[in-house]
Amino acid sequence: MTSKQTNWWIGDLSETCAQFQIDLSSMVDGELDEAAACGAITHLEACSVCRDFFDDTRAQVKAHRELADPDSLVDRFSSLLGASIDSEIESIELIHKLSNVFYQLGKAYVLNAMDSGYRLRVFEKAVRIGGFQAGGRGFVDGVVESGRGSAGGVDWAGARHMLNGKLEKIESPLEKGRRLLDEALAADSSHEEARFYLALADGHEGKTLRAAEGFRQLFNSAIHPANRAHAAVQLGVLHANQGDHRRAIACYRWVTIAGIADEDPRFFCVRFNIGLNYAHLGDQPRSLAAFRQLLDRHSDRIADIVELFARSDSTQRVISHQAGFAEALFDRCPELFDTTRSDSSNEEERG
């Protein structure tokens, strides 16, 4: 570690203390030779500033080591509480699994209702409803029959009824999806993906304000960056459908500015949407720049981009209605028109 690299933490320390704190940090990491370590320890006895620094550093290292060894951390908590917390951990795991069962089934029903051909681009394939539902029933039955039906304060008997027949009485696939996603949230209110698909269902039913509020709440509260990005994309779609292309662009640009479009290749289509919305605004230079950046930043997805471009009727319309736009796009982004790059047998990720 160079002195330049340590300037951010040595502050106004004397040159002697600064060097000793570098040595002390190395000593905690086990990287200091015996002679230097003896000198550092001697300095500790006379300097309260460095002694505090050493204690803080040692505490941080200890915390990191405990986090790296979950079993040790659990044992420590157990000893502090005076009782084992194994049953509490088991309850949390059971609740998480139950919530996931309801979420996966709810998502599958919602996507099936929105697009029975599963042509909608989503980021995870939906489960096969029949087999997954049977597995979910088996899991819940096992919990109830083992006497753990009170685990986590969840209504396991109600969950059993939902999966064992109550669900079949609901005719609408979309309503089935809603009920299941509600159950997922009842089991685990922090389930971000369940909230996302509930908002998606609202949007499909034309409940635009309700859908927008759901996506907005998810964007503001989601812990996982990808879920915030999903919410931002859907808000952009809602704005674009309302003809508010500037707000749509602002939503999509959040995903690129946050770096998620580059870190997570699933969001490559965000730059496509930015280019399309600039085209709707008649801003050809920015539209062309966005499409060019899309091709340059996601060169490994050229085939998907070409297919997306070819299948987007709205893109074709907005380009054809602006004089010289098609020619400029061909000159700047010739790859978009190379249909040999698109593999028609390569299906999109399905719902």
C-alpha positions, -999 to 999 in steps of 0.1 A, spaced: 0 0 0 15 33 -10 14 65 10 -8 80 -17 -33 52 -12 -35 57 25 -40 95 25 -77 91 28 -75 76 63 -42 89 79 -55 125 79 -36 148 101 -15 121 119 21 126 125 45 109 102 54 84 130 18 75 137 10 73 100 38 47 95 29 28 126 -8 26 116 2 12 83 23 -14 102 -5 -21 126 -29 -27 97 -4 -52 82 0 -68 116 -37 -75 120 -37 -91 86 -7 -112 96 16 -95 70 42 -79 93 76 -94 102 85 -100 138 109 -70 142 84 -45 128 56 -61 148 76 -56 181 82 -19 172 45 -14 165 35 -30 198 59 -8 217 44 23 200 9 11 210 18 14 247 27 51 244 1 63 218 -36 63 226 -46 74 191 -29 43 175 -42 21 203 -78 31 194 -70 26 157 -57 -9 165 -88 -18 185 -111 -6 158 -92 -25 131 -92 -57 152 -129 -55 158 -136 -51 121 -115 -80 111 -132 -101 138 -166 -91 124 -156 -100 89 -144 -134 100 -176 -141 118 -196 -132 88 -175 -155 67 -183 -183 92 -222 -183 96 -221 -214 118 -198 -196 143 -221 -165 142 -252 -186 149 -235 -203 178 -225 -169 192 -261 -156 190 -273 -188 206 -250 -185 235 -260 -148 240 -297 -157 239 -293 -186 262 -312 -209 238 -309 -224 204 -322 -204 175 -323 -234 151 -361 -235 152 -363 -198 143 -340 -203 114 -361 -233 102 -393 -212 104 -377 -185 82 -366 -211 57 -400 -227 55 -417 -193 51 -393 -183 23 -400 -216 5 -438 -212 9 -436 -176 -4 -416 -188 -34 -441 -215 -42 -469 -190 -44 -448 -165 -63 -436 -189 -90 -472 -202 -96 -486 -167 -95 -461 -155 -120 -468 -184 -143 -506 -177 -143 -501 -140 -148 -478 -145 -178 -501 -171 -193 -530 -147 -190 -510 -119 -206 -496 -139 -234 -507 -175 -238 -480 -180 -265 -453 -170 -240 -438 -146 -265 -435 -119 -239 -398 -111 -231 -391 -117 -195 -360 -126 -176 -368 -159 -160 -388 -188 -175 -420 -195 -158 -424 -229 -140 -446 -256 -155 -478 -251 -135 -490 -287 -131 -457 -302 -118 -447 -272 -97 -482 -270 -81 -481 -307 -72 -446 -302 -56 -459 -272 -37 -488 -292 -24 -465 -319 -12 -443 -294 6 -471 -278 24 -487 -311 33 -454 -322 47 -451 -292 69 -486 -295 82 -485 -333 88 -451 -330 106 -467 -308 132 -450 -276 121 -482 -260 110 -476 -230 133 -442 -222 119 -436 -185 115 -471 -176 123 -482 -185 88 -516 -199 80 -503 -232 67 -538 -248 67 -550 -220 45 -521 -224 22 -529 -261 20 -565 -253 10 -553 -229 -16 -531 -254 -33 -554 -284 -28 -585 -272 -44 -595 -236 -36 -574 -224 -65 -592 -245 -90 -625 -227 -82 -610 -195 -96 -617 -195 -134 -596 -165 -146 -559 -173 -149 -551 -137 -142 -571 -138 -110 -555 -170 -100 -522 -153 -105 -532 -123 -84 -544 -146 -55 -512 -165 -55 -490 -134 -56 -511 -120 -27 -504 -152 -8 -467 -149 -15 -467 -114 0 -488 -126 30 -461 -151 37 -432 -127 30 -442 -90 27 -407 -82 14 -410 -104 -17 -401 -78 -44 -407 -100 -74 -443 -108 -63 -450 -70 -61 -436 -66 -96 -459 -91 -112 -489 -78 -94 -482 -43 -109 -476 -60 -143 -511 -76 -140 -526 -42 -132 -510 -27 -163 -523 -56 -184 -559 -49 -172 -556 -12 -180 -553 -1 -144 -526 23 -154 -525 45 -123 -525 15 -100 -498 -2 -120 -477 30 -120 -480 33 -83 -470 -3 -78 -439 1 -100 -430 34 -83 -432 19 -48 -410 -10 -59 -385 14 -75 -383 34 -43 -380 5 -19 -364 -24 -37 -331 -37 -23 -320 -56 -54 -308 -33 -82 -323 -55 -109 -357 -52 -94 -354 -14 -93 -344 -16 -130 -374 -38 -138 -397 -12 -122 -380 17 -140 -384 -1 -173 -421 -8 -168 -426 28 -157 -409 38 -190 -433 15 -209 -463 31 -192 -451 66 -200 -444 57 -236 -478 42 -241 -493 74 -228 -472 94 -254 -449 109 -227 -417 99 -244 -395 123 -224 -405 107 -191 -401 73 -207 -365 82 -217 -358 94 -181 -369 60 -167 -348 41 -192 -318 64 -187 -318 57 -150 -310 20 -159 -281 30 -180 -267 57 -157 -269 33 -128 -247 10 -148 -272 -19 -147 -277 -20 -184 -239 -28 -187 -236 -51 -157 -267 -71 -164 -270 -82 -201 -307 -89 -197 -313 -51 -199 -297 -46 -233 -332 -36 -247 -332 -4 -226 -309 13 -251 -332 1 -279 -361 18 -261 -342 50 -256 -335 51 -293 -371 44 -302 -384 71 -279 -360 97 -292 -372 88 -327 -408 94 -315 -397 129 -304 -382 135 -338 -347 138 -323 -328 118 -350 -292 126 -338 -299 112 -303 -319 83 -316 -291 73 -339 -266 77 -311 -286 55 -288 -290 27 -315 -252 29 -322 -244 27 -285 -268 -3 -282 -248 -22 -309 -214 -12 -295 -222 -19 -259 -240 -52 -265 -221 -67 -295 -227 -102 -281 -264 -97 -285 -265 -85 -322 -287 -113 -333 -313 -105 -306 -311 -68 -314 -316 -74 -351 -346 -96 -343 -360 -70 -319 -356 -43 -345 -372 -64 -373 -402 -73 -351 -409 -39 -337 -437 -24 -358 -437 9 -338 -400 13 -347 -406 7 -384 -435 31 -384 -417 60 -367 -386 56 -389 -406 54 -422 -426 86 -413 -395 108 -410 -377 118 -441 -342 106 -444 -343 87 -411 -341 52 -426 -311 62 -447 -293 78 -418 -300 48 -396 -286 24 -423 -255 45 -426 -249 47 -389 -261 12 -378 -260 -11 -408 -260 -42 -385 -297 -36 -377 -306 -44 -413 -284 -75 -416 -311 -101 -412 -286 -129 -417 -275 -122 -382 -309 -131 -368 -315 -168 -361 -353 -172 -364 -351 -205 -346 -336 -189 -315 -366 -181 -293 -367 -153 -269 -366 -160 -232 -402 -169 -224 -425 -159 -196 
